[in-house]
Amino acid sequence: MIKRVLFILAISFTNLAVRSQEIYYDQAYSSIENMLSDKTELNFKDAVLFTEYAYYDGRLDTQLINEEYETLYRLINGLSQSELITYTEKDKDIIVKHAAIFKVLTDTILIPVDSMLIYEHKPLTYDFEDPLGQSDWEKMFVTKLLKTRKGNCHSLPYLYKILADQFNIPCQLAFAPNHIYIKLYSEKSGWYNTELTSGTFPIDAWIIASGYVTIDAIRNGLYMDTLSNKQAVANCLIDLAQGYQHKYGKDNPEFVIKCCNKVLEYHPTNVNAILTKAEAQKHYIHSLMKAQNLKSPETLFSDENIKSMYAEMESLYIELHKSGYRRMPEEMYSEWLNLLRSEPDKYINKSLSQ
C-alpha cells in the first residue's frame, strides 16, 4: 500500500511540474471540442495546427507557416486555370483542382518569373526513416513537412486535405493499418484512392493485399471507409493524445482517455481511438503493478476505479478483435511501403486519366 501511495505521489509531483506546459494541450483540446460541438466553425487546418502548437509549447512561427500555405494555394490555383487534364464531366472544376493539388505535391513545376528567371517548385517526398514517428514525433507534423519538404502517410494526406478544404472541394481521409490515405469521387470513375507515398492512384486491392485488412474490419468500418469532415477533425484529438504521450510519458492516462472518448463520440469505429485508449489503460495498470511488485492485476481491484478500468480495457481489446482488427508488425508495414514505392504499376487504378 505504501509503495502504491508513493507511486501516486510521484506522479502527482511530476504532474505539477509540467502543468504550466500542459495548458497548451488543454487549450488545444478545448478548441477542437468547440469545433465538434458546433460552437466554432469546423476547420481541419486549424485542428491540425492546434495539436502541433501544443507539442511545441506554443512556439510555432505561424506567419511563416501561412506563407508556405499561400505559396501552395497560388501554385494550385494557377495550375487549375491551365489545360492540366482532359476531363469533360460536370464535376470538371473539382477534378481539375484535385489534379492541381496532386501535381503540386508530387511533381516538379517550372514557373517563369521573367525572361531570365525560372522558379522551380520541387515535389514533396516521402521520409522512409521512422515513418510512424516513434523516435521523433515531429515527423508526423504538417509544419515539419512544410519546412523540410519530407513527410509520411500522416502529414502528406493531412496537407492534401488542408489544401482541398481551402478550395472548398470534397476530400475524405481513410484509414488502413498504420496508414492514412485520400479517397475521392469523380463522375467518370467513381470512388478512387490517392496515395501520396508513391504519388499514384492505387486500387483497393493494394490495401487489402497487405493481409492485415480483414473483411470484418472493412465491414465494421475500421478501415477503407471515408471520414466525414467532423470525424477528420475529431481524429486530430488522437494526434493530440499521442503527442502528449511522446512529450510527457504514459504514466498518467487521464488526458489521453479524455481525448479518445471524445473521438469515439463522433466516430465510434475509430480504430486509433479504441487502440490508444486501451493501450493507455494497460500501461497505467502495469505501472501500478510494477511499482508494487505485483504479479496479477486482480490484486489492485480493491480500488473500484482500477477494477473498472481493467474491465473496460479488456472489453476494448475484445471489441477490436471481433471487429476484425489485427496488429500489423512495423517491419511488415515497411515492406508494404517499399513495395508500393518500387512496384507502383501493380497497384495503379488504370481507369484514371490523371
C-alpha positions as CSV (number, residue, x, y, z in Angstrom):
1,M,0.0,0.0,0.0
2,I,2.8,2.4,0.9
3,K,4.6,1.7,-2.4
4,R,1.4,2.5,-4.3
5,V,0.9,5.8,-2.4
6,L,4.5,6.8,-3.1
7,F,4.0,5.9,-6.8
8,I,0.8,8.0,-7.0
9,L,2.5,10.9,-5.1
10,A,5.5,10.7,-7.6
11,I,3.0,11.0,-10.5
12,S,1.3,13.9,-8.8
13,F,4.5,15.9,-8.3
14,T,5.5,15.2,-11.9
15,N,2.1,16.4,-13.0
16,L,2.6,19.7,-11.0
17,A,5.9,20.2,-12.7
18,V,4.5,20.1,-16.2
19,R,1.1,21.6,-15.7
20,S,2.3,25.0,-16.8
21,Q,3.2,23.5,-20.2
22,E,0.2,21.2,-20.3
23,I,-2.0,24.2,-20.5
24,Y,-1.3,24.2,-24.3
25,Y,-2.8,20.7,-24.5
26,D,-5.9,21.8,-22.5
27,Q,-6.4,24.7,-24.8
28,A,-5.9,22.6,-27.9
29,Y,-8.5,20.1,-26.6
30,S,-11.0,22.8,-25.9
31,S,-10.5,24.4,-29.3
32,I,-11.1,21.2,-31.1
33,E,-14.0,20.2,-28.8
34,N,-15.6,23.6,-29.6
35,M,-15.5,22.7,-33.3
36,L,-17.0,19.3,-32.8
37,S,-19.9,20.7,-30.7
38,D,-20.5,23.4,-33.4
39,K,-19.6,26.3,-31.0
40,T,-17.0,27.4,-33.6
41,E,-16.6,26.7,-37.3
42,L,-15.2,23.3,-38.3
43,N,-11.7,23.8,-39.6
44,F,-9.4,20.8,-40.2
45,K,-6.3,23.0,-40.9
46,D,-6.7,24.8,-37.5
47,A,-7.4,21.5,-35.7
48,V,-4.1,20.1,-37.1
49,L,-2.2,23.3,-36.1
50,F,-3.6,23.2,-32.5
51,T,-2.1,19.7,-32.0
52,E,1.3,20.8,-33.2
53,Y,1.2,24.1,-31.4
54,A,0.6,22.3,-28.2
55,Y,3.6,19.9,-28.7
56,Y,5.9,22.9,-29.3
57,D,4.5,24.7,-26.2
58,G,3.1,27.5,-28.3
59,R,6.4,28.1,-30.1
60,L,5.5,28.0,-33.8
61,D,6.1,30.6,-36.4
62,T,2.5,30.8,-37.7
63,Q,3.3,33.6,-40.1
64,L,6.0,31.5,-41.8
65,I,3.6,28.5,-42.0
66,N,0.8,30.7,-43.5
67,E,3.3,32.0,-46.1
68,E,4.1,28.4,-47.1
69,Y,0.4,27.6,-47.4
70,E,-0.1,30.8,-49.6
71,T,2.6,29.7,-51.9
72,L,0.9,26.3,-52.4
73,Y,-2.5,27.9,-52.8
74,R,-1.2,30.2,-55.6
75,L,0.5,27.3,-57.4
76,I,-2.6,25.2,-57.3
77,N,-4.9,28.0,-58.4
78,G,-2.6,28.8,-61.3
79,L,-2.3,25.2,-62.5
80,S,-6.1,24.7,-62.2
81,Q,-6.5,27.5,-64.8
82,S,-4.4,25.7,-67.3
83,E,-5.2,22.7,-69.5
84,L,-3.9,20.3,-66.9
85,I,-6.0,17.3,-67.7
86,T,-8.6,16.3,-70.3
87,Y,-11.9,15.9,-68.4
88,T,-15.4,16.8,-69.5
89,E,-17.8,15.6,-66.9
90,K,-19.9,18.0,-64.9
91,D,-17.6,17.9,-61.9
92,K,-14.7,19.2,-64.0
93,D,-13.9,22.1,-61.8
94,I,-13.5,19.9,-58.7
95,I,-11.4,17.2,-60.5
96,V,-9.1,19.8,-62.1
97,K,-8.5,21.3,-58.7
98,H,-7.6,17.8,-57.3
99,A,-5.3,17.3,-60.3
100,A,-3.6,20.6,-59.5
101,I,-3.1,19.7,-55.8
102,F,-1.7,16.3,-56.7
103,K,0.7,17.8,-59.2
104,V,1.9,20.4,-56.8
105,L,2.6,17.8,-54.1
106,T,4.2,15.2,-56.3
107,D,5.8,16.8,-59.3
108,T,8.4,19.4,-60.3
109,I,6.8,22.6,-61.6
110,L,8.8,25.3,-63.5
111,I,7.3,28.8,-63.4
112,P,8.8,31.6,-65.4
113,V,9.3,34.7,-63.3
114,D,10.7,36.9,-66.1
115,S,12.7,36.4,-69.3
116,M,15.8,35.4,-67.3
117,L,14.5,33.7,-64.2
118,I,12.5,30.5,-63.6
119,Y,11.1,29.4,-60.3
120,E,11.4,25.7,-59.6
121,H,8.9,24.2,-57.2
122,K,10.1,20.7,-56.2
123,P,7.8,17.9,-55.1
124,L,7.3,16.8,-51.5
125,T,8.9,13.4,-50.8
126,Y,8.2,10.5,-48.5
127,D,10.5,10.2,-45.5
128,F,11.0,6.4,-45.0
129,E,13.1,6.9,-41.8
130,D,10.9,6.5,-38.7
131,P,7.7,6.7,-40.7
132,L,5.5,6.2,-37.6
133,G,7.2,8.9,-35.6
134,Q,8.2,6.5,-32.8
135,S,11.6,8.1,-32.3
136,D,10.7,11.6,-33.4
137,W,7.0,12.6,-33.1
138,E,7.6,15.7,-35.1
139,K,7.9,13.5,-38.2
140,M,4.1,13.4,-38.1
141,F,3.7,17.1,-38.3
142,V,2.4,19.1,-41.3
143,T,4.5,22.1,-40.1
144,K,7.6,19.9,-40.4
145,L,6.6,18.7,-43.8
146,L,6.2,22.3,-45.0
147,K,9.7,23.1,-43.6
148,T,11.7,20.1,-44.7
149,R,9.6,19.0,-47.8
150,K,9.6,15.5,-46.4
151,G,6.6,13.8,-44.9
152,N,4.9,10.5,-44.2
153,C,1.5,8.8,-44.5
154,H,0.2,11.1,-41.8
155,S,1.4,14.6,-42.7
156,L,1.1,14.2,-46.5
157,P,-2.6,13.2,-46.6
158,Y,-3.3,15.8,-43.9
159,L,-1.7,18.5,-46.1
160,Y,-3.7,17.3,-49.1
161,K,-6.9,17.7,-47.2
162,I,-6.0,21.1,-45.9
163,L,-5.3,22.3,-49.4
164,A,-8.6,20.7,-50.8
165,D,-10.5,22.3,-47.9
166,Q,-9.1,25.7,-48.9
167,F,-10.6,25.4,-52.3
168,N,-13.9,24.0,-50.8
169,I,-13.7,20.7,-52.8
170,P,-14.7,17.3,-51.3
171,C,-11.8,15.3,-49.8
172,Q,-12.1,12.4,-47.4
173,L,-9.4,10.7,-45.3
174,A,-9.5,6.9,-44.9
175,F,-7.6,4.5,-42.7
176,A,-5.5,1.4,-43.4
177,P,-3.3,-0.4,-40.9
178,N,-0.8,2.2,-39.6
179,H,-1.7,4.4,-42.6
180,I,-3.9,7.3,-43.8
181,Y,-4.7,7.9,-47.4
182,I,-7.2,10.0,-49.5
183,K,-10.4,8.8,-51.1
184,L,-12.0,11.0,-53.8
185,Y,-15.0,10.7,-56.1
186,S,-15.4,11.6,-59.7
187,E,-18.4,11.4,-62.0
188,K,-16.3,9.5,-64.5
189,S,-14.5,6.9,-62.4
190,G,-16.5,6.7,-59.1
191,W,-14.5,6.4,-55.9
192,Y,-10.7,6.3,-56.2
193,N,-7.8,6.3,-53.9
194,T,-5.0,8.9,-53.9
195,E,-1.7,7.8,-52.3
196,L,0.9,10.4,-51.5
197,T,3.5,7.7,-50.5
198,S,4.1,6.8,-54.1
199,G,2.3,9.6,-56.0
200,T,-0.2,7.1,-57.5
201,F,-3.8,6.1,-57.5
202,P,-3.8,2.6,-56.2
203,I,-6.8,0.2,-56.3
204,D,-8.4,-1.2,-53.2
205,A,-6.6,-4.5,-53.7
206,W,-3.3,-2.7,-52.7
207,I,-4.7,-2.1,-49.3
208,I,-6.4,-5.4,-48.8
209,A,-3.4,-7.4,-50.1
210,S,-1.4,-6.5,-47.0
211,G,-3.1,-9.4,-45.2
212,Y,-3.9,-7.1,-42.2
213,V,-7.2,-5.8,-43.6
214,T,-9.8,-8.4,-42.9
215,I,-13.2,-8.4,-44.5
216,D,-14.7,-7.9,-41.0
217,A,-12.5,-4.8,-40.5
218,I,-13.9,-3.3,-43.7
219,R,-17.5,-4.3,-43.0
220,N,-17.3,-2.8,-39.5
221,G,-15.8,0.5,-40.7
222,L,-12.3,0.1,-39.1
223,Y,-10.5,0.5,-42.5
224,M,-11.1,1.8,-46.0
225,D,-14.2,3.8,-45.1
226,T,-14.3,7.6,-45.6
227,L,-14.2,10.0,-42.7
228,S,-16.6,12.9,-42.6
229,N,-15.1,16.4,-42.0
230,K,-16.2,16.3,-38.4
231,Q,-14.6,12.8,-37.9
232,A,-11.4,14.1,-39.5
233,V,-11.3,17.0,-37.0
234,A,-12.1,14.6,-34.2
235,N,-9.2,12.3,-35.2
236,C,-6.9,15.3,-34.5
237,L,-7.6,14.6,-30.8
238,I,-5.8,11.2,-31.3
239,D,-2.8,13.2,-32.6
240,L,-3.1,15.4,-29.6
241,A,-3.2,12.5,-27.2
242,Q,-0.3,10.7,-28.8
243,G,1.8,13.8,-28.9
244,Y,1.0,14.3,-25.2
245,Q,2.3,10.7,-24.5
246,H,5.5,11.4,-26.5
247,K,6.1,14.6,-24.6
248,Y,5.1,13.7,-21.1
249,G,5.2,9.9,-21.0
250,K,2.4,7.4,-20.4
251,D,2.1,7.2,-16.6
252,N,-0.9,9.5,-16.5
253,P,-3.7,8.3,-18.8
254,E,-6.4,10.8,-17.9
255,F,-5.8,13.3,-20.7
256,V,-5.3,10.6,-23.3
257,I,-8.5,8.7,-22.3
258,K,-10.5,12.0,-22.4
259,C,-9.3,12.6,-26.0
260,C,-10.1,9.1,-27.1
261,N,-13.6,9.2,-25.5
262,K,-14.4,12.5,-27.3
263,V,-13.3,11.0,-30.7
264,L,-15.5,7.9,-30.1
265,E,-18.5,10.2,-29.6
266,Y,-18.2,11.2,-33.2
267,H,-16.5,8.2,-34.7
268,P,-17.4,5.0,-32.7
269,T,-15.3,2.8,-35.0
270,N,-12.2,4.9,-35.0
271,V,-9.6,2.1,-34.6
272,N,-6.9,4.5,-33.5
273,A,-9.0,5.9,-30.7
274,I,-10.0,2.5,-29.4
275,L,-6.5,1.2,-29.5
276,T,-4.9,4.3,-28.0
277,K,-7.3,4.2,-25.1
278,A,-6.8,0.5,-24.4
279,E,-3.1,0.8,-24.6
280,A,-3.1,3.8,-22.2
281,Q,-5.1,1.9,-19.7
282,K,-2.9,-1.2,-19.9
283,H,0.3,0.9,-19.4
284,Y,-1.2,2.6,-16.3
285,I,-2.2,-0.7,-14.7
286,H,1.1,-2.3,-15.5
287,S,2.9,0.7,-14.0
288,L,0.9,0.3,-10.7
289,M,1.7,-3.4,-10.7
290,K,5.4,-2.7,-11.3
291,A,5.5,-0.1,-8.5
292,Q,4.1,-2.6,-6.0
293,N,5.9,-5.6,-7.4
294,L,2.6,-7.4,-8.1
295,K,2.1,-10.4,-10.4
296,S,-1.6,-10.1,-11.0
297,P,-3.8,-7.0,-11.8
298,E,-6.6,-8.5,-9.7
299,T,-4.7,-7.6,-6.6
300,L,-5.4,-3.9,-7.5
301,F,-9.2,-4.5,-7.7
302,S,-9.9,-3.2,-4.2
303,D,-9.8,0.1,-5.9
304,E,-13.0,0.2,-7.9
305,N,-11.6,2.7,-10.4
306,I,-8.8,0.4,-11.3
307,K,-11.1,-2.6,-11.5
308,S,-13.4,-0.7,-13.8
309,M,-10.5,0.5,-16.0
310,Y,-9.2,-3.0,-16.3
311,A,-12.7,-4.3,-17.3
312,E,-13.1,-1.6,-19.9
313,M,-9.6,-2.2,-21.3
314,E,-10.4,-5.9,-21.8
315,S,-13.7,-5.1,-23.5
316,L,-11.9,-2.7,-25.9
317,Y,-9.4,-5.4,-26.9
318,I,-12.2,-7.9,-27.4
319,E,-14.2,-5.3,-29.4
320,L,-11.2,-4.6,-31.7
321,H,-10.6,-8.3,-32.3
322,K,-14.3,-9.1,-33.1
323,S,-14.3,-6.1,-35.4
324,G,-11.5,-7.6,-37.5
325,Y,-8.5,-5.7,-36.2
326,R,-5.1,-7.4,-36.4
327,R,-1.9,-5.6,-35.4
328,M,0.4,-5.0,-38.3
329,P,4.1,-5.5,-37.4
330,E,6.2,-2.4,-38.2
331,E,8.6,-4.4,-40.4
332,M,5.6,-5.6,-42.4
333,Y,4.5,-2.1,-42.8
334,S,7.9,-1.0,-44.0
335,E,7.9,-3.8,-46.6
336,W,4.4,-2.7,-47.7
337,L,5.6,0.9,-48.2
338,N,8.7,-0.2,-50.1
339,L,6.7,-2.5,-52.4
340,L,4.4,0.4,-53.1
341,R,7.3,2.6,-53.9
342,S,9.3,0.1,-56.0
343,E,6.4,-1.5,-57.9
344,P,3.6,1.0,-58.1
345,D,2.4,-0.1,-61.5
346,K,1.0,-3.3,-59.9
347,Y,-1.5,-1.2,-57.9
348,I,-2.4,1.7,-60.1
349,N,-6.1,2.4,-60.9
350,K,-5.8,2.3,-64.7
351,S,-9.2,3.8,-65.3
352,L,-8.0,7.2,-64.2
353,S,-6.7,9.6,-66.7
354,Q,-4.9,12.0,-64.3
